[in-house]
Amino acid sequence: MTNFKSSRTAEDMKREITALIREMKDPRITSSILTVVRVEVTSDLSFAKVYVSSMDGLETAQTAVKALQAASGFIRRELGVRLKIRKAPEIKFIADDSVVKTIEMFAKLKKSETEAKDHAD
């Protein structure tokens, strides 16, 4: 179980990484809509896994993850400055397709809802 400080730091990192992604100028990142799904931080705050998803699919998210991994030094330094922490965690970005799955699930629910209305009429 994570402690309060780890979970608070993870949420702060999620907020700041999202802001940093919007500020970056790399075309591999800005060409798609990226979402930071979640951030997992170890209890000693030395490592962090950042799960990133794209509306365009898993391949786009993987391309963006490569760009984010290349910029991880910059992101780590900015996190240290913005969050006022002495040692920012080492960051590993991981591609995730949860946003696409959520959209597909919502479409299926919407379809079943319209079918239920058609059968009721």
Secondary structure, 3 states (H helix, E strand, C coil): CCCHHHHHHHHHHHHHHHHHHHHCCCHHHHCCCEEEEEEEECCCCCEEEEEEEECCCHHHHHHHHHHHHHCHHHHHHHHHHHHCCCCCCEEEEEEECHHHHHHHHHHHHHHHHHHHHHHHC
